[in-house]
Amino acid sequence: MNRIPFLFGLLITSIPLAALGSTEWAVWNTAPSNLASTGSFADGRTVQLTSFFETISGPAAAGTIYSVSPAVPGQLDGRNPSFTYALTGPGPYPNSIVRDDVAASIDLTNFTVNADTILGLADLKFQYRLELQDSAHNPLALTGLQFADYNLTYDGSALIADLGCFTQTTAAGSTPAGVIFPGGSGHDAGGFYTHTGLCTFTNLPAETNFIQLFARGVTQETEGIQVYLGGTASTVVPIPATAPLLATGVALVLARSRRRLRPRHDPKT
């Protein structure tokens, strides 16, 4: 048996690689300051969320808050992806914001938007207007967006958030493009909570550099919402603890191979 290819194969298969095209969700920092919070990915990519955090709890780790149906990309265990809570207006709660006030804004300058990018919003009660902007803050068309709704069953309670979202992708009469209407088709999982489950937005234009969420109501109550951002899984290759032993094994096999390749001593000479 040729041990060198075998051992190299063992070394390669012992290093876990991120699945190509799989989804990774931003992990948000635990101490928002100056009304901002940073979402980070394993390979160093970051996004910046600007919102209001005076009276809203901090970020949630993946798998700790609720069960989600159907399973969200990147969360095959059927549990919540990581997200952060944001307050849509200045505290203390309750307070109010007026139409076209910025409720939340995400800066994607250090993040590449592609087919794997997912914006997620949950726990919405009121209407908002979504606007995607290029690097010069020019609005982008929303006609290519794709949407999905997920039902959330919160741990330790009978609370099921199962209202979906309907998003107006083009202007219609007095309704501008981007208005998000909570409610969708109603309580499709038998819940009674008057807020939405997780609403996702995919197929964002590649030129998207900023995501803006504006208040839609003439005057609407400040509320706490959940904000998510998913992207292509990081390509960081973690090295296992056994790597030094494997490297030593490679060196030993190479050394033995070299010894076998030396010319044998001819007793006639």
N, C-alpha and C positions, 0 to 999 in steps of 0.2 A: 504493500500500500504506500502510495506517495504521500507522506505526512505533511509536506509543506502546503499544498493547496487545501488539504483538510484543515490544518490549523488556521490558515488565513481565513477560510470560510467560517470557522468557529469564532474567530475574532470579530468578523464583520457581523455575524448574526447575533453576537452578544451585545452589540451597541444599538439601543432602540432608536429608531428614526421616526420623525413625525410623518404621519400618513400624508401622502401627496393629496392636495386638495381638501384636506380636512379643516375643520373650523376651530379657531381658538378665540376665546372671549377675553376682552380687556379686563384686567384686574385693577380696580380703582384704589387710589391711596386712602388711607384711613383717617387722615386729618386734613380735610378740605380747608383751605385758607384763601382769603381775599375773594370769596365767592367762587372759587375754582377748585377742580379736582382733576388729577391726572390719571388716565387709564394707560396701563403698560402691558406689553407683550413680552414673551420670554426672550426674543431676540433684540430687545432694546427699542422697538418702535413705541411711540407714545402718542396719545391724543389728549387734548385739553378740553374739559367741560367747564363752561362758565354758567353758573346758575346761582341760586340762593340756598344757603345751607344753615341758616341760623337756628332753625327749629326742626330740622329733619335728621333722622338717624344716618349713620355712616353706611359704607358699602357692605354688600353681602357676598360671602364666598360661595363658590359653586356648590350646589347640593345641600344647602343648609336651610332653605326657607320653604320650599314647596315642591310638589310633584307637578310635572307638566305633561299635557297630553295634546297632540302626539309628542314624541321626543323631539327636542330641539337639536339642530345640527351641532355636533361636537359634544353632546351630552347624552350618550347612549344609555345612561343609567336612568333616564326619565326624570331627572331632577333639574333644578334651576341652574342656568349658567350664572356666572358672576355678573353683578350689576352694581350700580350705585343709586341711592335715593337722591332726588333733587327737589327743591322747593321752587314752585313756578313763579313766586313773587316774594317781595320783601316780607320778613317776619315782623312781629310775632304772628303766628297762626291763630285765628283766621285773619286774613287781610284780603286785599283785592288788587287786581291788575286790570288794565283797560286794553281795549282792542289794539293789536299790533305792538304791544309791549313784548320784548324778548323774554320768553319764559326759560329757555335753555339754548345754549349754543355750543357746538363741538367744532374745534379746530383740528382739521385733518392734514395740516401742512407736512407733518412727519410720518404720514401714513399713506400707503398706496391703495387707492380704491380699485377693486377689480371684481370679478364675478363672485368671489367668496365673501365680499363685504356684506354685513348684515347690521342694519340699525334696528334696535328694539325699543319699544315704549310699552309700559304697562301701568295699570292702576289709574288710567285716565277717567275722569268724570266729565270734564268739560271739553269743548271744542278747541282745537288748536290749528294753526296753519303751518304746514311744513314747507320750508324753502331750502333748496340745495343751491349752493353758490360756487362759482369758480374762484380762482386765485384773486381776481379783481372784485369779488363780491357781486358779480353779475348773476342773476337768477338763471337756473338751468331748467330745461324742460323735464317734466315729471312723467311724461306719457309712457316711458319704458319701464317704470317701476313695477315690481311684482310684490304681492302681499300674502301674508299668511297669519292666521290667528291661532293661538294656543290657549287651552283652558288650564287654569292654575288652581290646584287644591292645596291650601295652606296647611302646614303642619299644626297639629294640636287644636284644630278647630274644624267646624263644618263649613268653613268659608270656601266657596268655589267662585273664582272670578272667571266668568265664561262669556262676557260680552266681547264681541269683536269690534273691528274698526272698519269704517268705509272711508276711503280717501278720494277726494275729488281731484283727478289728475289734470284736468283742463278747466278753464274758467267757464262758468255757465250762469248767465244772467248776472245777478249781483253776487254770486258766490265765486271767489277767486280760486285759482288752482292751488292745490295743496291742503285744503281744509280737511281735517280729520274729524269724522263724526263717530263718536263712541256709540256703540249699540249694535251695529251690524245687523245680524239676523235674530237678535234677542238672546235669551238664556238657552243656549243649545246643549248645555250639560246639566240642566236642572238647578243651576245656581240661583242665588237671589242678590248677590253683591252688585251694587249699582255702578261699579267701575269695570273697566275692561280687563281682560286677561292680557297676555303678551301679544302685542301686534308687531310683526316684523316687516321690514322694507328691504328689498334686495334689488339687484340689477341697477344700482345707482350709476349715473354717468361717471365715466372714468375721470372727468375733469373736476369732480366734486372736491373742493378744498374746505368748505365750511357747511355745516348743517345748522339751520336756524329753526327754532320752534317759537312761533308767535302766539299770543293770546288771540282768540277769535271773538269772544263775547264782548259786548259793549263795555260791560264791567263784570268781571267774573272772579270768583273766590280763588285765592291762592290755595294750591293743593300740592301734596307730595306725590311725585310720580317716580317710576323706576326707569332708568336709562341704561341701555346695553349697547355694546359695539362688538361685533364679531369680525374676524378677518382670517386670511389664510394662516394655517398653523405655522408657527415659527420653525425654521429649518435648523435650529440649534441641535447639535448631536451630543447628548450627554454621554460621557465616558464612564463605563461601569467601574466599580471598585476592583473588579478582577482584571482590569486592563494591564497593570504591571506584571501580574503572573503570566498573562497570555503573552506579553512581550518577551518575558524571560523564556517561555516555551518556544517561541519563534526563534530566538537566538540559539537555543540548544539544538533545535532541529537543523538549523543552518550549519552549525558547527559540525554536527555529526555527518551531514551531507558532504561537507568539504573533506572530512577525513576519509569518507568512502571514495571520493574522487581522486585521492592521491595515488600515484603509481605504486604498485606493490614492489617490494624488494625482490630482485631476481638473484637467486643464490648462485647462478653461474657467473655473475659479474663481480 
